[in-house]
Amino acid sequence: MVNKELSNLWKIPTPEGHSISEPFRPEELAVTLRCLKSLKSLGLDCIFLEFILHAGSALKSWFCNFLNSCMCQLKIPNIWRRGQVVAIPKPEKPLGDPKNYHPISSLCVPFKILERLIHARVEPIIDPLLPREQAGFRHGRSTVDQLTLLTQDIADRFSDKKLTEPCSLTSQQPMTLYGTAATPASCCNCCLIDTWCI
């Protein structure tokens, strides 16, 4: 069943008219490598991104062929299926409580590259099909878009004199902006939001 669904997926054409299942081109690999951040943690295979970034054209060509082989056979190395979880302590929190740690999973760099290559092909096909309300994990979308959309829908409903049902979206936790705790004054009182559902 899964193989049938995958074979159907691979037949979908990309917006450029290419097949989604055609082999990755060296240009695609180069674009993906430029998008990845260097000096990040490495996975269990101990391959640094910098090894691939600074490799010669022969190694990059071999690596591209290897990733294409993984896609054709629908198989990846077993080590790519495993991640190393590291607990990073939260700032200014007691170290004795497990809740005071951020778990970070380090995946193998070649797997991250393959994932990015697949994402670059699938995203232009899937993105237009998603509803406008879906903002999470989408390029160029954020919670600000969601609040703007909600506010516009509420205003439209009131101007059209349509019924709305009351609901409350309330957060007792301070919201974080770019990793720092925000006070109500710094985020325009967005820590406590009362609005209307449509």
Secondary structure, DSSP 8 states (H G I E B T S, - for coil): -HHHHHHHHTT-B-TTS-BTTS---HHHHHHHHHHS-SS----TT---HHHHHT--HHHHHHHHHHHHHHHHHT---GGGG--EEEEEE-TTS-TTSGGGEEEEEE--HHHHHHHHHHHHHHHHHHGGGS-TT--TT-TT--HHHHHHHHHHHHHHHHHTT---EEEEEE--S--EETTEE--TTTTTTTTEEEEEE-
